């Protein structure tokens, strides 16, 4: 075989078209992966339809382009300088690529690089255009190339379907690390029943949190989360009652940390309400990107020594730590309901996740 199938976007706002493309050849420090699964991105239709207008500072790849995050598969071949992976290895491809040369990249923090780019999605700076040209392949193709440093070996116990959720789980994991949550401490997950929120909830339990306050609108979904660990998970329903008052009624001193995983169109008032439930010296980590701006009164923040922290994606080293949590059995994602689609039904999958998706459903593309 010298060619592969790939779903490519040809026009902004258009549908994905199945094209025939040459199978790429890995560079000296790259790996060629035969993709088995790739996540269906809930926000992809917004990205490919509205981002040029909404966020012109976040560049997209030059069209036609292959999209697709959260890809996992089997190593097919490796570049001449690669020694840590071999053909047949089961891997997850972290799509976040930095320039590889700046101080942040050298320190293992590519998410801070000015050129940081999601292969198969969008970029964060002017340097993204060069990275898109260097790595134009992604998960909605049967094969893709990636820098060897972006690969994470998957334990046999971790199914490729779960790996298709790795990006959201990794985003929550990095946020929890930044929150410095310690065993026996309490935490609030705002937007707990969404894709990010469920991962954050499961990880907070794995981190040893004594109380995990899960905040969302849907009572049925909250009850489902509570059943995971009734002694530690405390459901808080968004209603006419203030969120912070509901929490402080049960925990007068407030929670030690807060993860804001609300979606991009959620009102900022939900965030500002919830922040009032954070205890003195607590940390608030933003990973959802609520509809801002968020007004913060500096005086209470200063006096209570609160911290408001933004967190983007996760590093390859953090991804390796997550893989070890699965390998040890600390993390269990059997709560997810899997919805698999062949590549040819990518447009149907995007419509379905938009109309039927929730945090408990795991939508992904499978390649034969």
Secondary structure, DSSP 8 states (H G I E B T S, - for coil): --EEEEEEE-STT--EEEEEEE-----TTEEEEEEEEEE--TTHHHHHHHHHHH-TTS-B--SSEE---SEEEEEEEE-TT--S--TT-EEEE--EE--SSSHHHHTT-GGGSTT-EETTSBBSSTTHHHHHHH----TTBSEEEEEGGGEEE--TTS-HHHHTTHHHHHHHHHHHHHHT--TT-EEEEETTTSHHHHHHHHHHHHTT-SEEEEEES-HHHHHHHHTT-TTTEEEEE-SSS-HHHHHHHHSTT-EEEEEE---TTSBHHHHHHHHTTEEEEEEEEE-S--BS-----HHHHHHHT-EEEE--S--HHHHHHHHHHHHHTS---TT-EEEEEEGGGHHHHHHHHHHH--TTEEEEEE--
